[in-house]
Amino acid sequence: MRNLVFLLCTLSIISCQQKEVFEKPNVVFILTDDQGYGDLGCNGNPWIKTPNIDSLYNESVSFTDYHVGTTCAPSRGGLMTGKFSNNVGVWHTIMGREILNENEATMAEFFKENSYKTSMFGKWHLGDNYPFRPQDRGFDESVIHKGGGVGQQPDYWNNDYFSDTYFRNGVPEKFDGYCTDVWFAEAQKFIEKNKEEPFFCYLALNAPHGPYNVPEEYSDLYKGQEEITNPEFYGMITNIDENVGKLRAFLKEKGLAENTIFIYMSDNGTAAGVAFDKNGDVKKGFNAGMRGTKGSEYEGGHRVPFIMHWPKGELSQRRDIKTLTSYVDFFPTLADLCGLPSPDNGFDGISLRNVIYKDEKPDRVLVVDTQREDDLIKWKQPSVMKDKWRMIGGTELYNIKSDPGQRDNLAEQYPALMDSLKVAYELWWKGTEEAAGHMTYIPVGNDIPELVQLNSHDLHTPIGHPTWNQAQVRSGSGAMGYWPIEVKNAGKYEVELRRWPKESGLGLGDAAPIGDEIPGKNQYKKGERWLINGAELIIDENVHVLAAPKMGERAVFTLDLKKGKQIMKASFEVNSGDKRPVFYAYVKPLSE
């Protein structure tokens, strides 16, 4: 009997040890929007108040030479796939070029397949239609705004950061409170519900992206200070900081902090934290000595904070990792740190485990570029990076260690290095070029689970930019373009063209009322009324026209569509005879 008790105790100890060894860590990944490397106190900013993130930095490893895309959606596309954003169809923030290719496996799908509960809260910006939404791409739970920011054209009408309507797993739901507070509160609810099993929680904040709306208690901290470019921008970051502190305290209270990989990162360079004079010198704000901001190929456009804290993984003491690293490394690194089987994704990046734990320094060339076009353009604003060197556009070369402001062009002094970096770019472009001809088609038909809403945000516009935010919808501005659609089932369809979205309750001839008062301003002016004489719909070169007497408050077409990929164009004709873009189109199959 004594031997049996001893055996059972021994087996129990072994079982506990095995559980200790193989227990998967949780992941909390916070990604801010338009916050630059210099928009944190821990990175040298003398004015901004970020005590909680500064504390996190002092208890973490920090990648100080880490690079993402130069704008929002490209960074998200690369982070979710471990591939350069151009290669997965994401090289713009609008015009349908922010939609992640359907055939790409995402980090959320991978974690879900490996028994993690997955969630995201905030800004997705990789497609608002089925099958491109977060609930279609591996997230068990999601609460998001649409488009690339709160109040952009696809988002719920009149959203302004305060007590908005967001989308829970695709279903509109009214929330109380400031947007950033809502995202963090929903994350805590998700963690509480799933704390007994491993979870992956992606907090993709829309702050501090414009419009710069924030409770005045935060912006008031910075008003009246001449050195600060935008008190609201700084206030949004301080609000984020407060929420980071609350979330870390919550994880500690629940006993989860020890084995949670807690990550803080931004998606591109600062949007409003610095202002330069005509000579390129900082006249206001702080940019950590770098040249360029959001959208720039220079360092300030794509070098961002990346802070990682994981006590159980012995990542709880301050240490800077100065090795050149990239957003394409993020997915393979997390998979490796979580002890998960290496996914067969054809990553462009590498796991940074040995960089973190063995101080390895991979010898490689990385590329970031700024496209922001409908079609990819070779040599458009690339930064080709190797160790301390940055080649800009094939004509400039900088030693980033001795010249962080990228002022002293050394291209003529190092012709051999320039040649080798050009060769590296050509190799990189080959992979990108294969993706250049890809077009994402938005599916419609009986297989689609709900009414399909086509947004002007996603119009491909040969000239100019489409209407991408609700202020532009109100003013009636924006270029004409087309939607690529894929009709999944041949048959009879109803297509409704609208000046205003359905949830607004406004008819074709109405003017939108002014928006709600929010701290410091009114977000939305009164919308312009159009006198609409007709509507035109072109699908697969078949032209359909409605005249005003047949429309009333709705422009509805009933027509037969063939199966397959097609181009759809739509416009209104106003009383001046001019054509105006359609901002919202709704497509649904009609039952036989």
Rosetta blueprint (number, residue, H / E / L):
1 M L
2 R H
3 N H
4 L H
5 V H
6 F H
7 L H
8 L H
9 C H
10 T H
11 L H
12 S H
13 I H
14 I H
15 S H
16 C H
17 Q H
18 Q H
19 K H
20 E H
21 V H
22 F H
23 E L
24 K L
25 P L
26 N E
27 V E
28 V E
29 F E
30 I E
31 L E
32 T E
33 D L
34 D L
35 Q L
36 G L
37 Y L
38 G L
39 D L
40 L L
41 G H
42 C H
43 N H
44 G L
45 N L
46 P L
47 W L
48 I L
49 K L
50 T L
51 P H
52 N H
53 I H
54 D H
55 S H
56 L H
57 Y H
58 N L
59 E L
60 S L
61 V E
62 S E
63 F E
64 T L
65 D L
66 Y E
67 H E
68 V L
69 G L
70 T L
71 T L
72 C H
73 A H
74 P H
75 S H
76 R H
77 G H
78 G H
79 L H
80 M H
81 T H
82 G L
83 K L
84 F L
85 S H
86 N H
87 N H
88 V H
89 G L
90 V L
91 W L
92 H L
93 T L
94 I L
95 M L
96 G L
97 R L
98 E L
99 I L
100 L L
101 N L
102 E L
103 N L
104 E L
105 A L
106 T L
107 M H
108 A H
109 E H
110 F H
111 F H
112 K H
113 E H
114 N L
115 S L
116 Y L
117 K E
118 T E
119 S E
120 M E
121 F E
122 G E
123 K E
124 W L
125 H L
126 L L
127 G L
128 D L
129 N L
130 Y L
131 P L
132 F L
133 R L
134 P H
135 Q H
136 D H
137 R L
138 G L
139 F L
140 D L
141 E E
142 S E
143 V E
144 I E
145 H E
146 K L
147 G L
148 G L
149 G L
150 V L
151 G L
152 Q E
153 Q L
154 P L
155 D L
156 Y L
157 W L
158 N L
159 N L
160 D L
161 Y L
162 F E
163 S L
164 D L
165 T E
166 Y E
167 F E
168 R E
169 N L
170 G L
171 V E
172 P E
173 E E
174 K E
175 F L
176 D L
177 G L
178 Y E
179 C H
180 T H
181 D H
182 V H
183 W H
184 F H
185 A H
186 E H
187 A H
188 Q H
189 K H
190 F H
191 I H
192 E H
193 K H
194 N L
195 K L
196 E L
197 E L
198 P L
199 F E
200 F E
201 C E
202 Y E
203 L E
204 A E
205 L L
206 N L
207 A L
208 P L
209 H L
210 G L
211 P L
212 Y L
213 N L
214 V L
215 P L
216 E H
217 E H
218 Y H
219 S H
220 D L
221 L L
222 Y L
223 K L
224 G L
225 Q L
226 E L
227 E L
228 I L
229 T L
230 N L
231 P H
232 E H
233 F H
234 Y H
235 G H
236 M H
237 I H
238 T H
239 N H
240 I H
241 D H
242 E H
243 N H
244 V H
245 G H
246 K H
247 L H
248 R H
249 A H
250 F H
251 L H
252 K H
253 E H
254 K L
255 G L
256 L L
257 A L
258 E L
259 N L
260 T E
261 I E
262 F E
263 I E
264 Y E
265 M E
266 S E
267 D L
268 N L
269 G L
270 T L
271 A L
272 A L
273 G L
274 V E
275 A E
276 F E
277 D L
278 K L
279 N L
280 G L
281 D L
282 V E
283 K E
284 K E
285 G E
286 F L
287 N L
288 A L
289 G L
290 M L
291 R L
292 G L
293 T L
294 K L
295 G L
296 S L
297 E L
298 Y L
299 E H
300 G H
301 G H
302 H L
303 R E
304 V L
305 P L
306 F E
307 I E
308 M E
309 H E
310 W E
311 P H
312 K H
313 G H
314 E L
315 L E
316 S L
317 Q L
318 R L
319 R E
320 D E
321 I E
322 K L
323 T L
324 L L
325 T E
326 S E
327 Y H
328 V H
329 D H
330 F H
331 F H
332 P H
333 T H
334 L H
335 A H
336 D H
337 L H
338 C L
339 G L
340 L L
341 P L
342 S L
343 P L
344 D L
345 N L
346 G L
347 F L
348 D L
349 G L
350 I L
351 S L
352 L L
353 R H
354 N H
355 V H
356 I H
357 Y H
358 K H
359 D L
360 E L
361 K L
362 P L
363 D L
364 R L
365 V L
366 L E
367 V E
368 V E
369 D E
370 T L
371 Q L
372 R L
373 E L
374 D L
375 D L
376 L L
377 I L
378 K L
379 W L
380 K L
381 Q L
382 P E
383 S E
384 V E
385 M E
386 K E
387 D L
388 K L
389 W E
390 R E
391 M E
392 I E
393 G L
394 G L
395 T L
396 E E
397 L E
398 Y E
399 N E
400 I L
401 K L
402 S L
403 D L
404 P L
405 G L
406 Q L
407 R L
408 D L
409 N L
410 L L
411 A H
412 E H
413 Q H
414 Y L
415 P H
416 A H
417 L H
418 M H
419 D H
420 S H
421 L H
422 K H
423 V H
424 A H
425 Y H
426 E H
427 L H
428 W H
429 W H
430 K H
431 G H
432 T H
433 E H
434 E H
435 A H
436 A H
437 G L
438 H L
439 M L
440 T L
441 Y L
442 I E
443 P E
444 V E
445 G L
446 N L
447 D L
448 I L
449 P L
450 E L
451 L L
452 V E
453 Q E
454 L E
455 N E
456 S H
457 H H
458 D H
459 L L
460 H E
461 T L
462 P L
463 I L
464 G L
465 H L
466 P L
467 T L
468 W L
469 N E
470 Q H
471 A H
472 Q H
473 V H
474 R H
475 S H
476 G L
477 S L
478 G L
479 A L
480 M L
481 G L
482 Y E
483 W E
484 P E
485 I E
486 E E
487 V E
488 K L
489 N L
490 A L
491 G E
492 K E
493 Y E
494 E E
495 V E
496 E E
497 L E
498 R E
499 R L
500 W L
501 P L
502 K H
503 E H
504 S H
505 G L
506 L L
507 G L
508 L L
509 G L
510 D L
511 A L
512 A L
513 P L
514 I L
515 G L
516 D L
517 E E
518 I E
519 P L
520 G L
521 K E
522 N E
523 Q L
524 Y L
525 K L
526 K L
527 G L
528 E L
529 R L
530 W L
531 L L
532 I E
533 N E
534 G E
535 A E
536 E E
537 L E
538 I E
539 I E
540 D L
541 E L
542 N E
543 V E
544 H E
545 V E
546 L E
547 A E
548 A H
549 P H
550 K H
551 M L
552 G L
553 E L
554 R L
555 A E
556 V E
557 F E
558 T E
559 L E
560 D E
561 L E
562 K L
563 K L
564 G E
565 K E
566 Q E
567 I E
568 M E
569 K E
570 A E
571 S E
572 F E
573 E E
574 V E
575 N L
576 S L
577 G L
578 D L
579 K E
580 R E
581 P E
582 V L
583 F L
584 Y E
585 A E
586 Y E
587 V E
588 K E
589 P E
590 L L
591 S L
592 E L
